[in-house]
């Protein structure tokens, strides 16, 4: 019998409904910001470790010669500084639980029924707060267990054998948190490069171990991606999983492909509309699912937000025409209160309302939205018990 594992217990796949596949709810944002800030030096170093960044320089020249519209500058340090509401903000008077209850009530108004909280183990103490949030709102929450980028990995994982890391994943999957609440997804990351421009061996170890255990247990597996990862690295990791691990690619999602594809990635070979479709095609052609799931990342600046939304819409139109709706998943990667409706931003509602309006305007097929928001999450999250 197929089930989907939520923080409040198992449900049938047909109960999942309209789903945002990559979000964050109640977790320690201070820990997350520390992890991301510790990762920034590696991101900057990784930009030049790969081919001495010649591809980046070449792309910037090409964009100027093509006279493409100016790309607003996204300042990573500014994004980090925008993690917390300013002093005196009314949202600060609310507990985490009350704040996120309000946000999920807005999500429900646009049809939202379920979401996947993809927070990493180091940022959450237990799943109990998410359980209370789910109970108060009626929104199903599927949680994640696994590891993030190299700077955040525990030393025992960095230095451990493949067998040790696999056993750690099994413990997460089978035992859950200290209350016995089990995750419905396993996770790893590729976002760091080492000498020679290759994906960091510690991250590859987690991908191999995590995807092997996910295959063994019949669970879905997701992979966080971020610059300075290039197309060659995506292809390498995808082929490694297919040929070495033998994964079913239809149960694996590569997250944040929209963020890699947009013009903010200095190595992306963009079209005039500001995106590079080849990142997606590398994975889609191999049968993997892709996450267009960083709709919150550009909310810190109105100019960046508008540019990114237009580029995403253009990319969606092309993906719809390609007939790949069965491999697409959506999310916001909601990582702090600053992205919420209580801070004048769309919260968990931006991609649902944008896609719903595109369908109403004839820019996107209704079938595309249904598959990406309903059918695909139910299929990928289903576990045979």
Secondary structure, DSSP 8 states (H G I E B T S, - for coil): -EEEEETTEEE-GGGT-SEEEEE--SS-HHHHHHHHHHHHHHHHHHHHHTGGGHHHHHHHHHHHHHT--------HHHHHHTTS--TT-GGGGS-HHHHHHHHHHHHHHTT--EEEE---GGG-S-SHHHHHHHHHH--EEEEEEE---GGGS-HHHHHS-HHHHHHHHHHHHHH-STT----SEEEEEE--EETTTEE-HHHHHHHHHHHHHHHHHT-EEEEEE-TT--HHHHHHHHHHIIIII---GGGEEE--HHHHHBTTSTT----TTSB-THHHHHHHTTT-EEEE--TTTTTT-HHHHHHHHHHHHHHHHHHHHHT-GGGEEEB----SGGGSGGGTS-GGGHHHHHHHHHHHTTSS-HHHHHIIIIIHHHHHH-EE-
